[in-house]
Amino acid sequence: MPLFFGLVARGKVVLCDHAEVSGNFEALSQNILQTKREDGSKISYQNGRYLFHVSTVRLLTLICVTEDTFERGVAYCFLSRVYDELSSAGLLEKANTCGPYAIRTEFGPKLGELMREFSSADKVTVLQSQVKEVTQVMTSNIEHVIARGEALSDLEERSELLQNSSVEFRNNATRLKRKVLWKSIKLWVAVVVVLVMVLAIIAALIALGVTGKFSTKK
């Protein structure tokens, strides 16, 4: 139950491929690459007696072709191993930006080696690969939880800061309101005082006028 074909792509751009047997695997894989998939997705397509196993990891799409009797778990372990080997070889950064078939020379032989290794893998090797894949998934989940925890912590800090700012704004607004009110009171007091003085002066003038009239009559 061998692996017939392996491919590494970024979007619709094929970066590296390797075939153990002749066939139109690349053309069929190109059709699969036309569909955009979410990061972390895994899916298998059947074409006759062949299965096309597809795994999406960040910007890369990894594909391998097997017989329809090939265990899918092993196929996905193989694709996970391919990604690990790309990372170990320091080719991930190049794979994220390079052109078509740019890493075929560097990684093609290793891809073929991995295909032959998994085609003849015994049950112990398969089990080890499956354990490794599960471990990687758990590690990734833990990293996401930690990242989410940091995000929640940052959100709490921002919320607290916003709350403190709100309290400070409310206090400042209260002080400003009191200050404006006090100025308004002082203004009204001044107006009243001036008004009283004006009325007093008017009253005094009226009183003087009346007194003058009485003096004249005498």
C-alpha positions as CSV (number, residue, x, y, z in Angstrom):
1,M,0.0,0.0,0.0
2,P,2.5,2.7,-1.2
3,L,2.4,6.4,-1.4
4,F,2.3,7.2,-5.1
5,F,2.7,11.0,-5.1
6,G,3.5,13.9,-2.8
7,L,3.1,17.7,-3.3
8,V,3.8,20.9,-1.4
9,A,2.0,24.1,-2.5
10,R,1.3,27.6,-1.4
11,G,-2.2,28.5,-2.5
12,K,-2.3,27.5,-6.2
13,V,1.5,27.6,-6.6
14,V,3.2,24.2,-6.6
15,L,6.5,24.4,-4.8
16,C,7.7,20.8,-4.8
17,D,6.4,17.4,-5.9
18,H,7.6,13.9,-6.2
19,A,6.1,10.8,-7.9
20,E,6.9,7.2,-7.3
21,V,4.9,6.1,-10.2
22,S,3.7,7.7,-13.4
23,G,0.2,9.2,-13.6
24,N,-1.8,12.4,-13.8
25,F,-1.6,13.0,-10.1
26,E,-0.2,16.6,-10.4
27,A,-3.0,17.7,-12.8
28,L,-5.7,16.3,-10.4
29,S,-3.9,17.9,-7.5
30,Q,-4.0,21.2,-9.3
31,N,-7.8,21.0,-9.4
32,I,-7.8,20.4,-5.7
33,L,-5.6,23.5,-5.1
34,Q,-8.2,25.7,-6.8
35,T,-10.3,25.5,-3.6
36,K,-9.3,27.6,-0.6
37,R,-9.3,25.8,2.8
38,E,-9.0,26.9,6.3
39,D,-5.8,26.5,8.3
40,G,-5.7,23.2,10.1
41,S,-8.2,21.5,7.8
42,K,-7.7,17.9,6.7
43,I,-9.8,16.2,3.9
44,S,-9.5,13.2,1.6
45,Y,-10.9,13.0,-2.0
46,Q,-11.4,9.7,-3.9
47,N,-10.6,9.4,-7.6
48,G,-11.1,5.8,-8.8
49,R,-8.9,3.6,-6.6
50,Y,-6.8,6.5,-5.4
51,L,-7.2,8.8,-2.4
52,F,-6.0,12.4,-2.4
53,H,-5.2,13.4,1.2
54,V,-5.0,17.2,1.7
55,S,-3.7,19.0,4.8
56,T,-3.6,22.8,5.1
57,V,-1.0,24.2,7.5
58,R,-0.8,28.0,7.7
59,L,0.0,29.2,4.1
60,L,1.0,25.7,2.8
61,T,-1.2,22.9,1.3
62,L,0.3,19.4,1.5
63,I,-1.1,16.6,-0.7
64,C,-0.3,12.9,-0.9
65,V,-1.9,10.2,-3.1
66,T,-2.4,6.6,-1.9
67,E,-4.5,3.6,-2.7
68,D,-8.0,3.7,-1.4
69,T,-7.1,1.0,1.1
70,F,-4.3,3.1,2.6
71,E,-5.0,4.1,6.2
72,R,-5.9,7.8,6.3
73,G,-4.3,8.4,9.7
74,V,-1.0,7.2,8.3
75,A,-1.4,9.5,5.3
76,Y,-2.0,12.6,7.6
77,C,1.0,11.5,9.7
78,F,3.1,11.6,6.6
79,L,1.9,15.1,5.6
80,S,2.6,16.3,9.2
81,R,6.1,14.8,8.9
82,V,6.6,16.6,5.6
83,Y,5.8,19.9,7.2
84,D,8.2,19.1,10.1
85,E,11.0,18.3,7.7
86,L,10.4,21.6,5.8
87,S,10.7,23.4,9.1
88,S,13.9,21.4,10.1
89,A,15.5,22.2,6.7
90,G,14.8,25.9,7.2
91,L,12.6,26.1,4.1
92,L,9.3,27.4,5.6
93,E,10.2,31.0,5.1
94,K,11.3,30.4,1.6
95,A,8.2,28.4,0.9
96,N,6.0,31.3,2.0
97,T,7.4,33.6,-0.6
98,C,9.2,31.7,-3.4
99,G,7.9,30.9,-7.0
100,P,6.8,27.7,-8.6
101,Y,8.9,24.6,-8.0
102,A,11.5,26.7,-6.2
103,I,12.2,24.1,-3.5
104,R,11.9,21.0,-5.6
105,T,15.7,20.6,-6.0
106,E,16.3,21.1,-2.2
107,F,13.3,19.2,-0.9
108,G,12.3,16.8,-3.7
109,P,14.7,14.0,-2.6
110,K,13.7,14.3,1.0
111,L,10.0,14.1,0.0
112,G,10.7,10.9,-2.0
113,E,12.6,9.5,1.0
114,L,9.7,10.1,3.3
115,M,7.2,8.6,0.9
116,R,9.2,5.4,0.7
117,E,9.6,5.4,4.5
118,F,5.9,5.6,5.1
119,S,5.0,3.2,2.3
120,S,7.0,0.5,4.1
121,A,6.3,1.6,7.7
122,D,5.5,-1.1,10.3
123,K,2.8,-0.7,12.9
124,V,5.2,0.6,15.5
125,T,6.4,3.4,13.2
126,V,2.9,4.3,12.3
127,L,1.9,4.4,15.9
128,Q,4.8,6.6,16.8
129,S,3.9,9.0,14.0
130,Q,0.3,9.1,15.2
131,V,1.4,9.8,18.8
132,K,3.6,12.6,17.5
133,E,0.8,14.1,15.5
134,V,-1.5,14.0,18.5
135,T,1.2,15.6,20.6
136,Q,1.6,18.4,18.1
137,V,-2.2,19.1,18.0
138,M,-2.2,19.2,21.8
139,T,0.8,21.6,21.9
140,S,-0.9,23.8,19.3
141,N,-4.1,23.8,21.4
142,I,-2.2,24.8,24.5
143,E,-0.4,27.6,22.7
144,H,-3.8,28.9,21.5
145,V,-5.2,28.7,25.0
146,I,-2.1,30.6,26.4
147,A,-2.4,33.2,23.6
148,R,-6.1,33.6,24.4
149,G,-5.3,33.9,28.1
150,E,-2.8,36.7,27.3
151,A,-5.4,38.4,25.2
152,L,-8.0,38.1,28.0
153,S,-5.5,39.5,30.4
154,D,-4.7,42.4,28.1
155,L,-8.5,43.0,27.7
156,E,-8.9,43.0,31.5
157,E,-6.1,45.6,31.8
158,R,-7.6,47.8,29.1
159,S,-11.0,47.4,30.7
160,E,-9.6,48.4,34.1
161,L,-7.7,51.3,32.6
162,L,-10.9,52.4,30.8
163,Q,-12.8,52.2,34.1
164,N,-10.2,54.2,35.9
165,S,-10.3,56.8,33.1
166,S,-14.1,56.9,33.3
167,V,-13.9,57.5,37.1
168,E,-11.4,60.2,36.6
169,F,-13.4,61.8,33.9
170,R,-16.5,61.7,36.1
171,N,-14.6,63.3,39.0
172,N,-13.2,66.0,36.7
173,A,-16.7,66.6,35.4
174,T,-18.1,66.9,38.9
175,R,-15.3,69.4,39.9
176,L,-15.8,71.4,36.7
177,K,-19.6,71.5,37.3
178,R,-19.1,72.7,40.9
179,K,-16.6,75.3,39.7
180,V,-19.0,76.6,37.1
181,L,-21.8,76.6,39.6
182,W,-19.7,78.5,42.1
183,K,-18.8,81.1,39.4
184,S,-22.5,81.4,38.5
185,I,-23.4,81.9,42.2
186,K,-20.7,84.6,42.6
187,L,-21.9,86.3,39.4
188,W,-25.5,86.3,40.7
189,V,-24.3,87.6,44.0
190,A,-22.4,90.4,42.3
191,V,-25.5,91.2,40.1
192,V,-27.7,91.3,43.2
193,V,-25.2,93.5,45.1
194,V,-24.9,95.9,42.1
195,L,-28.7,95.9,41.8
196,V,-29.1,96.7,45.5
197,M,-26.6,99.5,45.2
198,V,-28.4,100.9,42.2
199,L,-31.7,100.7,44.0
200,A,-30.2,102.4,47.1
201,I,-28.8,105.2,45.0
202,I,-32.1,105.7,43.2
203,A,-33.9,105.7,46.6
204,A,-31.4,108.2,48.0
205,L,-31.9,110.5,45.0
206,I,-35.7,110.2,45.3
207,A,-35.4,111.0,49.0
208,L,-33.2,114.0,48.3
209,G,-35.6,115.2,45.7
210,V,-38.6,115.0,48.0
211,T,-36.7,116.8,50.8
212,G,-35.7,119.6,48.4
213,K,-39.3,120.1,47.4
214,F,-40.4,120.4,51.0
215,S,-37.6,122.9,51.7
216,T,-38.7,125.1,48.8
217,K,-42.3,125.2,49.8
218,K,-41.3,126.5,53.3
